[in-house]
Amino acid sequence: MNNELTVSVVIPNYNTWELVQRNIQALLRYDEPWIAEIIVVDDASPIHNPYDFPEKVKVLRNLENQHYTKTVNRGLRAAKGEIVVLLDSDAYPVQSFVQALVKEYRQQPELGCVGFKTVDEMGRDSGNFMTEPSIWSLVAGQQLHKYLAPYDIFRSKRLLPFSCAVSFRKACLEAMNYLDEAFRVLDADNDISMRIHRSNWKLQYNPNYVICHTGGNSIPRDGKRVQLFYESRWKLLEKHGKIKAKRLVALLIMVRLWVEAQILFFKQKKGKIPISKWQTRKFLVNYFKKIMTHSF
């Protein structure tokens, strides 16, 4: 292993110590000789770590809650390996993969990022990438865009692997200045992937590296997540120059959200949905109204 690239694994955690333990056990079971260190970054969990981790595991604890992106960046910066594997706490390998991954990086010096395939506990592909988004993912809305995506002429074919199961060359991370902490949670991974695609580094998705990811331990799928999605996605598209007519796009989004808000208002009045769904659309209508009125 003297001529091999060294590997660090980073796992962010918030109150998921049991899942972290499962992840670590699987990593060491399959790939211990190939892993130099495992860094667990605890985002000020109120629950104390009940496990005695092996010597290769280092726990870094935030003094106060920093949220996902800053927590991940702390681990990525602390990693000493030339290759850094980033896994969510609720993700874990189902087979050996690190040796093959090292070989792939070694054979391609320009390779900066490799995304992994994720499966559910039944072994079914759970999807660990998306294509680079366009403004229509916001104009049409998440649900409608799923059906219209194949007809989106603005959609890029570039793949963006999700951060729940991905790897980076440390030199690439340093060149990108790590994740952009302006994205507190959502779209931080999409942003760094888009930046890598626009750089001299190469990004690819390899389904031969399989990680089980059950999901559901990061952000609840509620009105708050919807709000975060719109705010983060607008910020992402604006940052990468994908919004050409800002006032018009904001108007189109605002009109659709206003229609949704009216429908949801009557539904929540009848007790068919929680009031938070209506409140979220109402907030977003005002959010895009401000963008529209302040854009010139």
HELIX and SHEET records of a PDB file:
HELIX    1   1 TRP A   17  ASP A   31  1                                  15    
HELIX    2   2 GLU A   32  TRP A   34  5                                   3    
HELIX    3   3 HIS A   67  ALA A   78  1                                  12    
HELIX    4   4 VAL A   98  GLN A  107  1                                  10    
HELIX    5   5 TRP A  136  VAL A  139  1                                   4    
HELIX    6   6 GLN A  142  LEU A  148  1                                   7    
HELIX    7   7 ALA A  149  TYR A  151  5                                   3    
HELIX    8   8 LYS A  170  MET A  176  1                                   7    
HELIX    9   9 ALA A  188  HIS A  197  1                                  10    
HELIX   10  10 GLY A  223  LYS A  239  1                                  17    
HELIX   11  11 LYS A  246  LYS A  269  1                                  24    
HELIX   12  12 ILE A  275  HIS A  294  1                                  20    
SHEET    1   A 8 VAL A  57  ARG A  61  0                                        
SHEET    2   A 8 GLU A  37  ASP A  42  1                                        
SHEET    3   A 8 VAL A   7  ASN A  13  1                                        
SHEET    4   A 8 ILE A  83  LEU A  87  1                                        
SHEET    5   A 8 ALA A 165  ARG A 169 -1                                        
SHEET    6   A 8 LEU A 111  VAL A 119 -1                                        
SHEET    7   A 8 LYS A 202  HIS A 213  1                                        
SHEET    8   A 8 ALA A  91  PRO A  93 -1                                        
SHEET    1   B 2 PHE A 129  THR A 131  0                                        
SHEET    2   B 2 LEU A 159  PRO A 161 -1                                        
END                                                                             
